[in-house]
Amino acid sequence: MSHLTASGGKNDANDAEAICEALTRPNMRFVAVKSESQQAVLVMHRMRDQWVRERTSLMNQIRSYLHEFGIVINQGRAALAKTLPLVAESETLPLLFRQSIADLADRLTDLETRITALNKRIESWSKQDSTAKALLEVCGVGSVTASAAVATVGDVSVFKNGRQFAAWLGLVPRQNSSGGKTQLGAITKRGDRYLRTLLVQGARTVMLAASRAQKSTQTTPMFEWIYKLQERRPNNVVAVAIAAKQARMLWAIMAKQQRQDAQGLST
């Protein structure tokens, strides 16, 4: 943390001034210090995020090359995996092109193997950590989201309630208030983008489960809330609303688990 003055940049004097100023502000929030275990989990997630992005980029690259030769395929890994063997066996395509696609396919297979192995490692850690294991009980939260939440948050006690946690993730509406009038806009998108994205993806999974439950007349209070929200809001807004609710639920579980762990250590 540094305080940049109008006439200077970062130095020891400005850092000391910033620390003194922070101590005089009781409402200032501080970033919790993460444990070595949490930092190690975050390294796995950063690797996973990078490899998933690389896989998506490589798939788009292969798809664009195939399109140049008149081969148009649907989006998704399944369609691409089904098409690549046919391209390799097609004698109507130039040999150099087939060799190039084969090299890209090998790279894609390598990425798939690495991501799968990393997902298993993350899943194993989530089942061993008491807090992450408790988060798995939330609908739409898998081992990736649970472990990312535990590792990213650090000390959950820095947040007074679940709404503060959701705001930290950028899942609350942006406010533009003046003259006693409050205007709410889109979500702020502040905070950790990776964890926010995982929650929104999980929310879409919950929406899919709610849709299937509606057809089979097996609903839950959570699903009923989603149905009512879908009647007046588009799906993207509903997904964000579910993600915000999930964030508050995650905070409640992590706070409870942290208190239980503290009591266990003290006895």
C-alpha positions in Angstrom: 0.0 0.0 0.0 1.5 3.4 -0.9 0.3 6.9 -0.9 1.3 8.9 -4.0 1.6 12.6 -3.4 1.3 15.2 -6.1 5.1 15.8 -6.1 6.4 12.3 -5.6 5.9 8.6 -6.2 6.4 5.5 -4.1 9.1 5.8 -1.4 9.5 4.9 2.3 8.2 8.3 3.5 5.0 8.0 1.4 4.5 4.4 2.5 4.8 5.4 6.1 2.3 8.2 5.6 -0.1 5.9 3.9 0.1 3.4 6.8 -0.5 6.1 9.4 -3.5 7.4 7.4 -4.9 3.9 7.1 -4.7 3.3 10.8 -6.8 6.5 11.5 -9.6 5.1 9.3 -11.5 2.4 11.2 -13.8 1.6 8.3 -10.9 0.9 5.8 -10.8 -2.7 4.6 -7.6 -4.6 4.5 -6.6 -7.5 2.3 -6.4 -10.7 4.4 -3.0 -12.4 4.4 -3.4 -15.8 2.7 -1.8 -19.0 4.0 0.8 -20.9 2.0 -1.8 -23.6 1.4 -4.3 -21.0 -0.1 -1.5 -19.5 -2.2 -0.6 -23.0 -3.5 -4.3 -23.5 -4.5 -4.4 -20.2 -6.2 -1.3 -21.2 -8.3 -3.3 -24.2 -9.5 -6.2 -22.0 -10.5 -4.1 -19.5 -12.3 -2.5 -22.4 -14.3 -5.9 -23.8 -15.0 -7.3 -20.4 -16.1 -4.3 -19.9 -18.5 -4.6 -23.4 -20.0 -8.4 -23.1 -20.5 -7.9 -19.8 -22.3 -5.1 -21.3 -24.4 -7.4 -24.3 -25.2 -10.2 -22.0 -26.3 -7.8 -19.9 -28.5 -6.4 -23.1 -30.1 -9.8 -24.5 -30.8 -10.9 -21.2 -32.5 -7.6 -21.2 -34.5 -8.2 -24.8 -35.7 -11.8 -24.0 -36.5 -10.8 -20.9 -38.6 -8.2 -22.9 -40.6 -10.8 -25.6 -41.3 -13.3 -22.9 -42.4 -10.7 -21.6 -45.0 -10.9 -25.1 -46.6 -14.7 -25.1 -46.6 -15.1 -27.2 -43.4 -17.6 -25.6 -41.1 -18.3 -27.2 -37.8 -20.4 -26.4 -34.7 -19.1 -24.7 -31.6 -17.9 -26.9 -28.8 -15.1 -29.4 -28.1 -17.3 -32.4 -29.0 -17.9 -31.2 -32.6 -14.2 -30.4 -33.1 -13.1 -33.8 -31.7 -15.4 -35.6 -34.0 -14.2 -33.6 -37.1 -10.4 -33.8 -36.6 -10.1 -37.5 -37.3 -12.1 -37.1 -40.5 -9.7 -34.3 -41.6 -6.7 -36.4 -40.9 -8.1 -39.2 -43.2 -9.3 -37.0 -46.0 -7.1 -37.4 -49.0 -8.9 -34.5 -50.8 -7.1 -32.0 -48.5 -3.4 -31.0 -49.0 -1.0 -33.1 -47.1 0.8 -30.1 -45.6 -2.6 -28.8 -44.3 -3.4 -32.1 -42.7 0.0 -32.3 -41.1 -0.4 -28.8 -39.7 -3.9 -29.6 -38.3 -2.4 -32.8 -36.8 0.2 -30.8 -34.9 -2.5 -28.4 -33.6 -4.6 -31.4 -32.6 -1.7 -32.9 -30.7 -1.2 -29.6 -28.8 -4.9 -29.6 -28.0 -4.8 -33.1 -26.7 -1.9 -32.2 -24.5 -3.8 -29.3 -23.0 -6.9 -31.4 -22.4 -4.7 -33.9 -20.5 -3.1 -31.3 -18.4 -6.5 -29.6 -17.6 -8.0 -32.9 -16.7 -5.1 -33.8 -14.4 -5.3 -30.4 -12.7 -9.0 -30.6 -12.2 -8.5 -34.0 -10.4 -5.9 -32.4 -8.2 -8.2 -29.5 -7.3 -11.1 -31.9 -6.7 -8.9 -34.0 -4.4 -7.9 -30.9 -2.4 -11.6 -29.7 -2.1 -12.6 -33.0 -0.6 -9.9 -32.8 2.0 -10.3 -29.2 3.1 -13.2 -28.9 5.6 -14.4 -25.4 4.3 -14.3 -26.3 0.6 -16.1 -29.6 1.4 -18.9 -27.7 3.1 -19.2 -25.3 0.1 -19.8 -28.3 -2.2 -23.2 -28.6 -0.7 -24.4 -25.4 -2.4 -26.2 -26.0 -5.7 -24.1 -25.0 -8.7 -20.8 -25.0 -6.7 -18.3 -27.6 -7.7 -14.8 -28.4 -6.6 -13.3 -25.7 -8.8 -15.5 -22.9 -7.5 -15.3 -24.1 -3.9 -11.5 -24.3 -3.8 -11.2 -20.9 -5.6 -13.5 -19.3 -3.0 -11.5 -20.6 -0.1 -8.2 -19.7 -1.6 -9.2 -16.3 -2.9 -11.0 -15.0 0.2 -8.3 -15.8 2.7 -9.9 -14.6 6.0 -13.6 -14.4 5.5 -14.0 -12.3 8.7 -12.9 -9.2 6.9 -16.4 -9.1 5.4 -19.2 -8.2 7.9 -21.9 -10.0 5.9 -22.6 -11.8 2.7 -23.6 -8.6 0.8 -20.2 -7.2 1.4 -18.6 -10.3 0.0 -20.9 -10.1 -3.0 -19.9 -6.5 -3.5 -16.3 -7.4 -3.2 -16.8 -9.8 -6.1 -18.6 -7.1 -8.2 -22.0 -8.9 -8.1 -24.0 -5.9 -6.8 -25.6 -3.1 -8.9 -23.7 0.0 -9.6 -25.3 3.0 -7.8 -25.6 6.5 -9.1 -27.4 8.4 -6.3 -27.9 12.1 -6.0 -30.5 14.4 -4.4 -32.2 11.6 -2.5 -32.7 9.6 -5.7 -31.1 6.2 -6.2 -30.4 4.8 -9.6 -29.2 1.2 -9.9 -27.3 0.1 -13.0 -25.4 -3.0 -14.1 -23.1 -4.9 -11.7 -19.9 -3.2 -10.8 -17.7 -6.1 -12.0 -15.1 -5.1 -9.4 -13.0 -7.5 -7.4 -11.8 -11.0 -8.5 -12.9 -11.7 -12.1 -12.0 -15.4 -12.0 -14.2 -16.2 -9.0 -17.0 -14.0 -10.2 -16.9 -15.9 -13.6 -17.0 -19.2 -11.9 -20.1 -18.2 -9.8 -21.9 -17.0 -12.9 -21.1 -20.2 -14.8 -22.4 -22.1 -11.8 -25.5 -20.0 -11.8 -26.3 -21.0 -15.4 -26.0 -24.6 -14.3 -28.6 -23.9 -11.6 -30.8 -22.3 -14.2 -30.6 -25.5 -16.3 -31.4 -27.7 -13.3 -34.4 -25.5 -12.5 -35.6 -25.8 -16.1 -35.4 -29.5 -16.0 -37.1 -29.6 -12.6 -40.0 -27.5 -13.9 -40.7 -30.0 -16.6 -40.8 -32.8 -14.1 -42.7 -30.8 -11.5 -40.0 -31.4 -8.9 -39.2 -27.9 -7.8 -37.5 -26.4 -4.7 -37.9 -23.0 -3.0 -34.7 -21.9 -4.8 -36.1 -22.9 -8.2 -39.4 -21.2 -7.5 -37.5 -18.0 -6.8 -35.8 -18.4 -10.1 -39.0 -19.0 -12.0 -40.5 -15.8 -10.6 -37.4 -13.8 -11.5 -37.3 -15.2 -15.0 -40.9 -13.9 -15.6 -39.7 -10.3 -15.4 -35.9 -10.4 -16.1 -33.7 -11.7 -18.9 -31.6 -14.8 -18.4 -28.3 -12.9 -18.1 -29.7 -10.8 -15.2 -31.2 -13.9 -13.6 -27.8 -15.6 -13.8 -26.1 -12.7 -12.0 -28.8 -12.6 -9.4 -28.3 -16.3 -8.7 -24.5 -15.8 -8.5 -25.0 -13.0 -6.0 -27.2 -15.2 -3.9 -24.6 -18.0 -4.1 -21.9 -15.6 -3.0 -23.9 -14.7 0.1 -24.4 -18.4 0.8 -20.7 -19.1 0.4 -19.9 -16.3 2.9 -22.3 -17.7 5.5 -20.8 -21.2 5.2 -17.2 -20.0 5.3 -17.9 -17.7 8.2 -19.6 -20.6 10.1 -16.8 -23.0 9.3 -14.1 -20.5 10.3 -15.8 -20.1 13.7 -16.0 -23.9 14.2 -12.3 -24.3 13.3 -11.4 -21.5 15.7 -13.3 -23.1 18.5 -11.7 -26.5 17.7 -8.2 -24.9 17.9 -9.0 -23.2 21.2 -10.2 -26.3 23.0 
